[in-house]
Amino acid sequence: MDFVEHLKKYLSDNEINELLKSLLEKEDKHALVLNQEKMKTEDFLREFPNVTPHPIVPNCFIYDKNNYPFGKMIYHEMGIYYILEPCSALVSYLLNPQKDDLILDVAASPGGKSIHSSILMKNEGLIISNEIQTQRSFILSSNVERMGRKNIVVTNNTIDDFLPSYQNTFSKIILDAPCSGSGMFRKLDAMKQDWTYAKVTSLSSLQKDLILKAYQLLSRGGRLVYSTCSFSYEEDEEVIQYLLSQTDAKICNIEDNVLFYKSTSKIGIHLFPNLFPGEGHYICLIEKPLIEENIKSNKTQIDKYNDIRKLCNIENGFIYNHEKTFYYLNHYLNLKGLHLIRGGLKLGNNEKYGFDYDHALSHYLHSFKNEVELSYDEAKKYIKGEQLIKNVKDGYILLKYNHVSLGFGKANKNKINNKYPKGLRIDIKNDFDLSK
C-alpha cells in the first residue's frame, strides 16, 4: 500500500490533496520556548521584535532563522530558550503540567517536551526524563543541563524497567512514540524515502505495546499524552482504540480549533501543515479514571547535607550522594533500579581542595557568593574556553552575561581559570550582541 492510498483510511480525497500540497512546500517552521526564569517575555520581544507568537502556546515564538539565528547565539548556550518544532510545544502544553506533578517522559530525547514541561512547572515537581538509546540520553542530559532544570532526572532505561516498581505512580506521562515520521517529510527527504506501509504496521505494534505499559505506570486520576509525528491512522487513532479496548482508559476532549483536524472517530487531533504552522503531529489525551479517593502521596525523607545546601545556595528539597556526586531533587523519590544519567540537578563533588561545583549548578543559580558580570566579548571568550583577566576575589566565581549565569570559573590573583566543560566549548562567530 502506498502513502496516498493508506491515508484514505480517515481522509477524503480533497483532504488528502490539501495535505499533499502542503508537503511539497519547503517552508521549515522553527519555534522556541522562552525560559522566563532567565528572561522576561517583554525583554525578549524588545530584543527580537520580528518573532511571531505561537497561535496557542504562551511564551512560545515562531521565527525565521534567516532573521534570527537563535541556535548560534550566546543566549542559546545560556539556556534562555529551547528551540523546538511548533507542534511539539503543543504536546506538553495540552498535558498541563503542574508544580506538584510527578511526570514520566517515556522517550524524551532530545528533551523538548520534558524541558517545556519543566518550564511550565516553574522548575518544581519532578520529571523522570527517559531515553532508551544511550547516546541520545547523553544529548538529553546536556540539554537539561544547559536549560538549568533542577526538577528533571535523566534515565537510560526501557519502559519494562519501570514496571516492577512504578505502576500507578506517575500523575502525568508523555509518550511521544517512535513512528514512521511522515510528519517530517518536508524537513527530511530521507524520511520520505524510508517510508513504507510495512514500517507503519510494525511501529503500530510497538506503539500499542508502549502505550499499554505506560498506562500501567499512570496513577489513578492521572493523564497521559500520546503523540507521534506521523499522519498514519494505524499509528494514531488505531493505537488509542487498542488502549481503550484493553483498559478502562478514557479520552479527554481537546477543544475544537480551526488549526486542528479531527477524524470522524473524534480520537485526538491532527496538526496538518496546511492548517497548523508546523510540520505535522498527532496528539491525544488519555485519563485513568479515579477509583479511590485516597491517592498515595510522595514519601517524605530528610537529607543530611545541610553543608552542601549552604555551599550551593540551595533551599529545601532533597540532596543525595550517588557515585560520589551530589544531586538535588525537589522531593525524595526512590530511584533504585533505574540507570541514572543525571540524577536531578548535579551539584558537584567533594575533593581534597574543597567542593568542586558542577557546571549544571551554574545554569540553575541566579546568584552566588562570588560573581562577576562579563562583557559580550569576555562572554564569547569564556564559552570558547579561554582564560579571563579581571579584578575579582580568589576562589570559585559565577560568571554572568546580561545578568544571566554562564558558568563557573576559578580565580587566582585576578586570573580566572576556565571551568566551562571542554565538550561544550564553541567559538561563537555571530556578533548579535544582545546587550546593545
C-alpha positions as CSV (number, residue, x, y, z in Angstrom):
1,M,0.0,0.0,0.0
2,D,1.4,3.4,-0.9
3,F,1.4,6.6,1.2
4,V,-1.6,8.2,-0.5
5,E,-3.7,5.1,-0.5
6,H,-3.2,4.4,3.2
7,L,-4.4,8.0,4.1
8,K,-7.8,7.1,2.7
9,K,-8.5,5.2,5.9
10,Y,-9.6,8.5,7.5
11,L,-9.2,11.3,5.0
12,S,-11.3,12.3,2.0
13,D,-9.7,12.8,-1.4
14,N,-9.9,16.6,-1.1
15,E,-8.3,16.5,2.4
16,I,-5.5,14.3,1.1
17,N,-4.8,16.6,-1.8
18,E,-4.6,19.6,0.5
19,L,-2.2,17.7,2.8
20,L,0.0,16.5,-0.1
21,K,0.2,20.1,-1.5
22,S,1.4,21.4,1.8
23,L,4.1,18.6,2.0
24,L,5.6,19.9,-1.3
25,E,6.3,23.3,0.3
26,K,9.8,23.7,1.7
27,E,8.9,26.1,4.5
28,D,10.6,24.9,7.6
29,K,8.9,26.1,10.8
30,H,11.1,27.0,13.7
31,A,10.0,27.8,17.2
32,L,11.4,28.4,20.7
33,V,10.1,28.3,24.2
34,L,11.3,31.1,26.4
35,N,12.8,30.3,29.8
36,Q,11.2,33.1,31.8
37,E,13.3,32.3,34.8
38,K,16.2,33.9,32.8
39,M,14.5,36.5,30.6
40,K,11.1,38.2,30.8
41,T,8.8,38.0,27.8
42,E,8.8,41.8,27.3
43,D,12.6,41.9,27.3
44,F,12.8,39.1,24.8
45,L,10.3,40.8,22.5
46,R,12.2,44.1,22.8
47,E,15.4,42.3,21.6
48,F,13.6,40.3,18.9
49,P,10.5,42.1,17.7
50,N,10.2,40.1,14.4
51,V,9.1,36.8,16.0
52,T,5.6,35.5,15.8
53,P,3.7,34.4,18.9
54,H,2.7,30.7,18.8
55,P,-1.0,30.6,18.0
56,I,-1.8,28.6,21.1
57,V,1.2,28.2,23.5
58,P,2.1,31.2,25.7
59,N,5.8,32.3,25.7
60,C,6.5,30.3,22.6
61,F,7.5,32.0,19.4
62,I,7.8,31.0,15.7
63,Y,10.6,32.6,13.8
64,D,12.5,32.8,10.6
65,K,16.1,31.6,11.1
66,N,17.3,34.0,8.4
67,N,16.2,36.9,10.7
68,Y,17.4,35.4,13.9
69,P,20.0,32.6,14.0
70,F,18.9,31.6,17.6
71,G,20.7,28.3,17.6
72,K,24.1,30.1,17.1
73,M,23.6,32.9,19.7
74,I,25.2,33.1,23.1
75,Y,21.7,33.1,24.6
76,H,21.2,29.6,23.3
77,E,24.2,28.4,25.3
78,M,22.9,30.2,28.4
79,G,19.6,28.4,28.3
80,I,17.4,31.4,27.8
81,Y,15.3,29.5,25.3
82,Y,14.8,26.0,23.9
83,I,14.4,25.5,20.2
84,L,11.7,23.0,19.1
85,E,9.2,22.3,16.4
86,P,5.9,24.4,16.8
87,C,3.8,21.2,17.0
88,S,5.9,19.7,19.8
89,A,5.3,22.7,22.1
90,L,1.5,21.9,22.0
91,V,2.1,18.4,23.4
92,S,3.4,19.5,26.7
93,Y,1.1,22.5,26.9
94,L,-2.0,20.3,26.5
95,L,-0.8,18.0,29.2
96,N,-0.9,21.0,31.5
97,P,1.9,20.1,33.9
98,Q,1.5,21.4,37.5
99,K,4.0,22.2,40.2
100,D,3.1,19.1,42.3
101,D,3.2,16.6,39.4
102,L,5.4,13.6,39.1
103,I,5.9,13.1,35.3
104,L,7.4,10.4,33.2
105,D,8.6,11.2,29.7
106,V,9.0,7.8,28.2
107,A,11.0,8.6,25.1
108,A,12.4,12.0,25.8
109,S,15.4,12.8,23.7
110,P,16.4,15.4,22.7
111,G,14.3,16.9,25.6
112,G,11.9,19.5,24.2
113,K,8.7,18.1,25.9
114,S,10.5,17.5,29.2
115,I,12.1,20.9,29.3
116,H,8.9,22.7,28.2
117,S,7.0,20.8,30.9
118,S,9.7,21.8,33.5
119,I,9.3,25.4,32.5
120,L,5.6,25.2,32.8
121,M,6.1,23.7,36.3
122,K,8.4,26.6,37.2
123,N,11.1,24.0,38.0
124,E,9.0,22.5,40.7
125,G,7.6,18.9,41.0
126,L,9.7,16.1,39.4
127,I,10.1,14.7,35.9
128,I,11.7,11.4,35.0
129,S,13.0,12.1,31.5
130,N,13.9,8.7,30.0
131,E,15.7,7.7,26.8
132,I,16.3,4.1,25.8
133,Q,19.3,4.9,23.4
134,T,22.4,5.6,25.4
135,Q,24.0,8.2,23.2
136,R,20.7,10.1,22.8
137,S,20.3,10.1,26.6
138,F,23.6,12.0,26.9
139,I,22.3,14.6,24.4
140,L,19.1,14.8,26.5
141,S,21.1,15.3,29.7
142,S,23.2,18.0,28.1
143,N,20.1,19.9,27.0
144,V,18.6,19.6,30.5
145,E,21.8,21.0,32.0
146,R,22.0,23.9,29.6
147,M,18.5,24.9,30.4
148,G,19.2,25.0,34.2
149,R,16.5,22.5,35.1
150,K,16.5,21.2,38.7
151,N,13.4,19.1,38.5
152,I,14.5,16.6,35.8
153,V,16.1,13.2,36.4
154,V,17.5,11.7,33.2
155,T,17.4,7.9,32.9
156,N,18.5,5.4,30.3
157,N,16.0,2.5,30.6
158,T,13.4,0.5,28.7
159,I,9.8,1.0,29.7
160,D,9.9,-2.5,31.1
161,D,12.4,-1.4,33.7
162,F,9.8,0.8,35.3
163,L,7.1,-1.8,35.6
164,P,8.2,-3.6,38.7
165,S,8.4,-0.5,41.0
166,Y,6.4,2.3,39.4
167,Q,2.9,1.0,38.5
168,N,0.2,3.5,39.2
169,T,2.9,6.1,40.2
170,F,3.1,9.0,37.7
171,S,0.4,11.7,37.8
172,K,1.2,12.6,34.2
173,I,3.0,10.7,31.4
174,I,4.4,11.9,28.0
175,L,4.6,9.1,25.3
176,D,6.0,10.7,22.2
177,A,6.2,7.3,20.4
178,P,8.7,6.2,17.8
179,C,6.9,6.5,14.5
180,S,7.3,6.3,10.7
181,G,7.9,10.1,10.6
182,S,5.6,11.2,7.8
183,G,5.3,14.5,9.7
184,M,8.9,15.1,8.9
185,F,8.6,14.7,5.1
186,R,9.0,18.4,4.4
187,K,12.0,18.7,6.6
188,L,13.9,15.5,5.8
189,D,13.8,13.8,2.3
190,A,15.4,10.7,3.9
191,M,12.1,10.2,6.0
192,K,10.1,10.2,2.7
193,Q,12.4,7.8,1.0
194,D,12.4,5.5,4.1
195,W,8.6,5.3,4.4
196,T,6.8,2.0,3.8
197,Y,3.5,0.7,4.9
198,A,5.3,-2.3,6.4
199,K,7.2,0.1,8.6
200,V,3.9,1.8,9.7
201,T,2.3,-1.6,10.7
202,S,5.5,-2.7,12.5
203,L,5.7,0.5,14.5
204,S,2.0,0.4,15.3
205,S,2.6,-2.9,17.1
206,L,5.4,-1.3,19.1
207,Q,3.3,1.7,19.9
208,K,0.4,-0.4,21.2
209,D,2.8,-2.2,23.5
210,L,4.3,1.0,24.7
211,I,1.0,2.8,25.4
212,L,-0.4,-0.3,27.3
213,K,2.7,-0.3,29.6
214,A,2.7,3.5,30.0
215,Y,-0.9,3.3,31.1
216,Q,0.1,0.8,33.8
217,L,2.6,3.4,35.2
218,L,0.0,6.1,35.2
219,S,-1.6,6.9,38.6
220,R,-5.4,6.9,39.1
221,G,-6.7,10.3,38.2
222,G,-3.6,10.9,36.1
223,R,-3.3,11.9,32.4
224,L,-1.2,10.6,29.6
225,V,-0.5,12.5,26.4
226,Y,0.2,10.3,23.3
227,S,1.8,11.9,20.3
228,T,3.5,11.0,17.0
229,C,4.9,12.9,14.1
230,S,3.0,10.5,11.8
231,F,0.0,11.0,9.6
232,S,-0.9,7.3,9.7
233,Y,-4.2,6.2,11.2
234,E,-2.5,2.9,12.2
235,E,0.0,4.8,14.4
236,D,-2.5,7.3,15.8
237,E,-6.2,6.6,16.3
238,E,-5.8,2.9,16.0
239,V,-3.2,2.8,18.8
240,I,-5.7,4.7,21.1
241,Q,-8.5,2.4,20.1
242,Y,-6.4,-0.5,21.2
243,L,-5.7,1.0,24.6
244,L,-9.4,1.7,25.1
245,S,-10.2,-1.9,24.2
246,Q,-7.7,-3.3,26.7
247,T,-8.1,-0.9,29.7
248,D,-10.5,1.4,31.4
249,A,-8.8,4.5,29.8
250,K,-11.0,7.5,28.9
251,I,-10.3,10.0,26.2
252,C,-10.0,13.7,27.3
253,N,-11.6,16.2,24.9
254,I,-9.3,18.7,23.2
255,E,-11.3,21.8,22.4
256,D,-12.0,22.3,18.8
257,N,-9.8,24.8,16.9
258,V,-9.7,25.8,13.2
259,L,-6.0,24.8,13.3
260,F,-6.8,21.2,14.4
261,Y,-8.1,18.3,12.3
262,K,-10.3,15.7,14.0
263,S,-11.2,12.5,12.2
264,T,-14.8,11.2,12.4
265,S,-13.8,9.0,15.3
266,K,-13.0,12.2,17.3
267,I,-10.0,10.5,18.9
268,G,-7.3,13.1,19.4
269,I,-6.2,15.8,17.0
270,H,-4.0,16.0,13.9
271,L,-1.8,19.0,13.2
272,F,-1.5,19.2,9.4
273,P,0.9,21.7,7.8
274,N,-1.9,23.0,5.6
275,L,-3.8,24.0,8.8
276,F,-1.2,24.4,11.6
277,P,2.1,26.4,11.4
278,G,4.3,23.3,11.9
279,E,5.5,20.1,10.3
280,G,2.8,17.7,11.5
281,H,1.8,15.9,14.6
282,Y,-0.9,13.7,16.2
283,I,-1.9,14.3,19.9
284,C,-4.3,12.5,22.1
285,L,-5.0,13.0,25.8
286,I,-6.0,10.0,28.0
287,E,-7.2,9.8,31.6
288,K,-7.0,6.9,34.0
289,P,-10.3,7.0,36.0
290,L,-10.1,7.7,39.7
291,I,-11.4,4.6,41.6
292,E,-10.5,5.5,45.2
293,E,-10.3,8.9,46.8
294,N,-7.0,8.4,48.7
295,I,-4.1,8.8,46.4
296,K,-0.7,7.8,47.8
297,S,1.5,10.8,48.4
298,N,5.2,11.1,47.7
299,K,7.2,9.6,50.6
300,T,9.0,12.4,52.5
301,Q,12.6,12.0,53.6
302,I,15.1,14.5,55.1
303,D,18.7,14.5,53.9
304,K,21.8,15.1,56.0
305,Y,23.6,17.5,53.7
306,N,23.0,21.0,55.1
307,D,26.6,21.9,54.5
308,I,26.2,21.1,50.8
309,R,22.9,23.0,50.7
310,K,24.7,26.1,52.1
311,L,27.6,25.8,49.7
312,C,25.3,25.6,46.7
313,N,22.9,28.3,47.8
314,I,20.0,25.7,47.6
315,E,16.9,25.8,49.8
316,N,14.6,23.0,50.8
317,G,14.3,19.8,48.6
318,F,16.3,16.6,48.9
319,I,20.1,16.2,48.4
320,Y,21.7,12.8,48.0
321,N,25.0,11.3,47.0
322,H,25.2,9.0,44.0
323,E,28.6,7.6,42.9
324,K,30.4,10.3,44.8
325,T,28.4,13.1,43.2
326,F,25.8,15.2,45.0
327,Y,22.4,15.7,43.3
328,Y,19.3,17.8,44.2
329,L,15.7,16.8,43.9
330,N,12.6,18.9,44.7
331,H,11.5,16.0,46.8
332,Y,12.6,12.4,47.6
333,L,11.9,9.7,45.1
334,N,13.2,6.1,45.3
335,L,15.2,5.8,42.0
336,K,16.6,2.3,42.8
337,G,16.7,0.0,39.8
338,L,17.0,2.8,37.2
339,H,20.1,3.6,35.2
340,L,20.7,7.2,36.0
341,I,22.4,9.5,33.5
342,R,21.6,12.6,35.6
343,G,20.1,12.1,39.0
344,G,18.5,15.5,39.2
345,L,20.3,18.9,39.5
346,K,24.0,18.0,39.6
347,L,25.7,20.0,42.4
348,G,29.3,18.7,42.4
349,N,31.8,16.6,44.3
350,N,33.8,16.9,47.5
351,E,37.5,17.0,46.6
352,K,40.7,17.3,48.7
353,Y,40.9,21.0,47.9
354,G,37.2,21.7,48.7
355,F,33.9,21.4,46.9
356,D,34.1,21.2,43.1
357,Y,31.0,22.9,41.7
358,D,29.4,21.3,38.7
359,H,28.6,23.3,35.5
360,A,24.9,22.2,35.8
361,L,24.6,24.1,39.0
362,S,25.8,27.3,37.4
363,H,23.0,27.3,34.9
364,Y,20.4,26.9,37.6
365,L,21.8,29.5,40.1
366,H,20.7,33.2,39.9
367,S,23.1,34.4,42.5
368,F,26.3,33.2,44.1
369,K,28.6,34.4,46.9
370,N,31.3,35.4,44.4
371,E,30.1,36.5,40.9
372,V,31.0,38.9,38.1
373,E,29.4,40.4,35.0
374,L,31.2,39.9,31.7
375,S,31.1,42.0,28.6
376,Y,29.9,40.3,25.4
377,D,33.5,39.8,24.2
378,E,34.5,38.3,27.5
379,A,31.5,36.0,27.5
380,K,32.4,34.7,24.0
381,K,36.0,34.1,25.2
382,Y,34.7,32.2,28.2
383,I,32.5,29.9,26.2
384,K,35.4,29.3,23.8
385,G,37.4,28.1,26.8
386,E,39.9,31.0,27.2
387,Q,41.3,32.3,30.5
388,L,40.0,35.7,31.6
389,I,41.8,38.5,33.5
390,K,39.6,40.5,35.9
391,N,39.9,42.1,39.3
392,V,38.0,39.5,41.4
393,K,38.2,37.6,44.6
394,D,40.1,34.3,44.6
395,G,38.1,31.1,44.6
396,Y,35.1,29.8,42.6
397,I,33.3,32.6,40.8
398,L,30.0,32.6,38.9
399,L,30.4,34.3,35.6
400,K,27.4,36.1,34.1
401,Y,26.4,37.9,30.9
402,N,23.4,40.2,30.8
403,H,22.8,39.2,34.4
404,V,22.3,35.5,33.4
405,S,24.7,32.8,34.6
406,L,27.1,31.4,32.0
407,G,29.2,29.1,34.2
408,F,31.9,28.8,36.8
409,G,35.5,29.9,36.8
410,K,38.2,29.6,39.5
411,A,40.0,32.8,40.2
412,N,43.6,33.1,41.4
413,K,45.4,36.5,41.6
414,N,42.9,38.1,39.1
415,K,43.3,35.2,36.6
416,I,40.0,33.3,36.0
417,N,40.7,29.7,35.0
418,N,38.0,28.5,32.7
419,K,35.7,25.8,34.1
420,Y,33.4,25.7,31.1
421,P,33.2,22.0,30.1
422,K,35.5,21.2,27.2
423,G,32.9,19.2,25.3
424,L,30.6,22.3,25.3
425,R,33.1,24.9,24.2
426,I,32.3,26.7,21.0
427,D,33.6,29.7,19.0
428,I,30.6,32.0,18.6
429,K,31.0,33.7,15.3
430,N,27.7,35.5,15.4
431,D,28.1,39.1,16.5
432,F,24.5,39.6,17.5
433,D,25.3,41.4,20.8
434,L,22.2,41.2,22.8
435,S,23.3,43.8,25.4
436,K,23.3,46.6,22.8
